[in-house]
Every structure is written in C-alpha cells, then in structure tokens.
Amino acid sequence: MFQAPVNWESYYDNIILKCEGYIDSGYWEEIDKIKLRGWLTNFKTAEERYFSACMLDALVFRTRKMVDASFRDIASSKIPKFLYQNGVEINDNLDNWIDRITAGDNVPFRFIAIENVDNKTGKSGSLVIRSIKESLDLAGHLTPPYEKIPKIPKDVNFLVFVDDFAGTGEQFDSFFKEKIKPLLRLNMKILYTPLAAHKRAIEYIKNKNKQVTILPVETLSDEDSFFHPINNSFRGDGKNTVEDAKKFYLNICRKNGFENERYLLGKGDQSLCFAFYFSTPNNNLKLLYHKKPGHRWINLLHRNR
C-alpha cells in the first residue's frame, strides 16, 4: 500500500515554494500560480498531495531560452555534422554559417515540419518550424511545406526534419513512409533532429529507416521515467515500491473518471515528466496535462499551445 513518508508535509511545502519561485522568476513560462494551485486542488489526501509534490519535483521544463539554444545547436552543430558525414564541408566560421542560413544564400538543405500526422493538424511540428524560423531569423524559402519537396531546387539534396519530441518513433516512421518517401528524389539525404528523443525512438527509427540520420539535441532513457526506482524505492523515499506507486497513480486516474483514457502512463508507458513551454508530449503522465470539456480535472500543462 502506498503511504506518505514521515515529514511529507515539509517536503510538500518545500517543493511548492520551489515551484512558486520558478514562476516568480519567469522560468516556468506559461504556468502561473493560479494554474499551479488549481492543479494541486485535484489531490485530496495526504498520500495524493505527497504524490503531487513528487511529480512537480520530477518535472523537467524546457523554457523558450532553452529551446532557442537548442535551435542554435541544430543549426551550428547537428546540421554541419550531418553534412560533413555526407561529403559536404562547411568552410565558413560559425557566424558566417549562421549568416548564410539567415540570408538563405547557397544553403544546401531545407527544414521540413512533421505535420498532419494521423491526419491531426494540431501536431506541434508546425509550431516548432515556426519557432525555429523566428529564432534563427530564417529566410522564408528554407522552410517549405512537405508537399513542396518535389519543387525544391535540384542542387538542394538535404532535408532536415524538426520536431519537439520523439518518444516511440512510430509517428515519425508513419509520417516519413506515408507522406515523405513518395516525394523524395533518389539522391536526397534525410536528417531528423527533434529537440528531444527517447532512446527507444532513436533505435526504432534507425531500424525502420536506414536512409534517415537521427541526431536529437537531448536524449532521454528509461531512467527518466517517473517510476524508475531510485535506491530500490519510489523516488528514493525508502518507503514505497515503484509497483505500489504505479498502482496508486492509476487509482487516482480511476477515482477521477479517466481510467479509460489512452496513455495514462504516457505513450509507450514511458511515464515522463518532461515538457516544453509550448507543448507536452503524450509520453508524459496523463495527470500533468489531462484536459477534457466538462471534466473536473484541472490540468497543469497543455498538450499544445
């Protein structure tokens, strides 16, 4: 049976103070104190409140500045590495290379968004492509919609697919095979560079698509699961097992009427607590972002902005 440890109240109070500090400093963009306190009201008992504090403590939040830094890493490191692996050397220094991309002069690649996956137009890939365009001040012709791939100039042989997160790799695999492959010229090389990717997705994509190079900015693993044991206990508390914590979590879902929703433990049961300021991958715990019209649960995060 899941139990709140001795002195859990002190831990709870410290975590809430830390979160409010993140909000006050502007670190937690798109989350305010009203949203935080509203989400906390979902949890009633001592055990539930302790559990909520554990989720907040585990939450990794990537801010706008962090995402902008990731975009610069893609432009200055991931893409030059990919081009070099395919026989194209960038002779410019870093500043000149970024200037070339900004101006759009003699750029051998195009950025492509992951969009309309499973006919869902709200996929965050479109938002990511707009964000990278703004962050790097890209020339407009460097971000064509995927339907325009056949019209890309013949001397442009590299496509860079950007995305927020790859959890299982299944969505990218489906998008690539159904929408992209039929449009490719024989000599085109493909780079997939999500802001973050789970190791499972990396292996899946490598095995399914030999012509795709995947270079994520950040890599996650099973050790990033909320339920990954620490010192042989749940979150290292020395009180609860991971199995009991997982059962307790699912019981909270059942009590609040959404046990039949998909991905309660995150897609692929990855049970992440990992969000961007503009999106929350569905590989996360459902309790963090669940929102449904007419449902009483108050969400902390949003699937997509």
Long-range contacts (C-beta under 8 A, 24 or more apart in sequence): 1-244, 2-47, 2-51, 2-240, 2-244, 2-245, 2-247, 2-248, 3-47, 3-239, 3-240, 4-46, 4-47, 4-49, 4-50, 5-50, 5-237, 5-238, 5-239, 5-240, 8-46, 8-49, 8-50, 8-53, 11-50, 11-53, 12-49, 12-50, 12-52, 12-53, 15-53, 15-56, 15-57, 16-40, 16-53, 16-56, 18-57, 19-56, 22-61, 27-61, 27-63, 28-61, 28-63, 29-63, 29-64, 29-277, 30-277, 30-278, 30-302, 30-305, 31-61, 31-300, 31-301, 35-300, 36-300, 38-298, 39-298, 39-299, 39-300, 41-298, 42-256, 42-287, 42-297, 42-298, 43-252, 47-248, 48-252, 51-245, 51-248, 51-249, 51-252, 54-226, 54-234, 54-235, 54-237, 55-226, 55-273, 55-285, 55-287, 55-288, 57-235, 58-226, 58-235, 58-273, 59-273, 59-274, 59-275, 59-288, 60-224, 60-273, 60-274, 60-275, 61-275, 61-276, 61-277, 62-195, 62-196, 62-274, 62-275, 62-276, 62-277, 63-277, 64-277, 67-131, 67-135, 67-195, 67-276, 67-277, 67-278, 68-135, 70-195, 70-217, 70-218, 71-131, 71-132, 71-135, 71-136, 72-98, 72-135, 72-136, 73-217, 74-132, 74-160, 74-162, 74-193, 74-217, 75-101, 75-136, 78-191, 78-193, 78-215, 78-217, 79-109, 79-160, 79-191, 79-193, 81-215, 82-158, 82-160, 82-189, 82-191, 82-213, 82-215, 83-108, 83-109, 83-158, 85-213, 86-158, 86-189, 88-158, 98-136, 101-136, 101-138, 101-139, 101-142, 102-136, 102-137, 102-138, 102-139, 103-139, 104-138, 104-139, 104-140, 104-141, 104-142, 107-139, 107-142, 107-156, 108-155, 108-156, 108-157, 108-158, 109-142, 109-156, 109-158, 109-159, 109-160, 109-191, 110-141, 110-142, 110-143, 110-144, 110-152, 110-156, 110-158, 110-159, 110-160, 111-138, 111-142, 111-143, 111-160, 111-161, 111-162, 112-143, 112-144, 112-145, 112-146, 112-149, 112-159, 112-160, 112-161, 112-162, 112-180, 113-143, 113-145, 113-146, 113-161, 113-162, 113-163, 114-161, 114-162, 114-163, 114-171, 114-172, 114-175, 115-145, 115-146, 116-175, 116-179, 117-171, 117-174, 117-175, 118-171, 118-174, 122-304, 123-304, 124-163, 124-164, 124-278, 124-279, 124-304, 125-162, 125-163, 125-164, 127-164, 127-278, 127-279, 127-304, 127-305, 128-162, 128-163, 128-164, 128-195, 129-162, 131-278, 132-162, 146-179, 146-180, 146-183, 147-183, 149-180, 149-183, 149-184, 150-183, 150-185, 154-185, 157-185, 157-187, 157-188, 157-189, 158-188, 158-189, 158-190, 158-191, 159-184, 159-188, 159-189, 159-190, 159-191, 160-191, 160-193, 161-190, 161-191, 161-192, 161-193, 162-193, 162-194, 162-195, 163-192, 163-193, 163-194, 163-195, 164-194, 164-195, 164-196, 164-276, 164-278, 164-279, 164-281, 165-194, 165-195, 165-196, 165-197, 165-274, 165-276, 165-279, 165-281, 165-283, 166-192, 166-194, 166-196, 166-197, 166-198, 166-201, 166-202, 166-205, 166-214, 166-216, 167-197, 167-198, 167-200, 167-201, 167-266, 167-267, 167-268, 167-270, 167-272, 167-281, 167-282, 167-283, 168-198, 168-200, 168-201, 168-204, 168-267, 168-268, 168-270, 168-283, 169-197, 169-200, 169-201, 169-202, 169-203, 169-204, 169-205, 169-208, 170-204, 172-201, 172-205, 173-204, 173-205, 173-208, 173-209, 176-209, 176-212, 177-209, 189-213, 191-215, 193-217, 195-276, 196-220, 196-274, 198-224, 198-268, 198-270, 198-283, 200-268, 200-270, 220-272, 220-274, 222-270, 224-270, 224-272, 224-274, 225-270, 225-271, 225-272, 226-271, 226-272, 226-273, 226-285, 227-265, 227-271, 249-285, 249-287, 252-287, 253-286, 253-287, 256-296, 256-297, 257-295, 257-296, 257-297, 258-286, 258-290, 258-292, 258-295, 258-297, 261-286, 261-290, 261-292, 275-301, 277-305, 278-304, 278-305, 279-303, 279-304, 279-305, 280-304
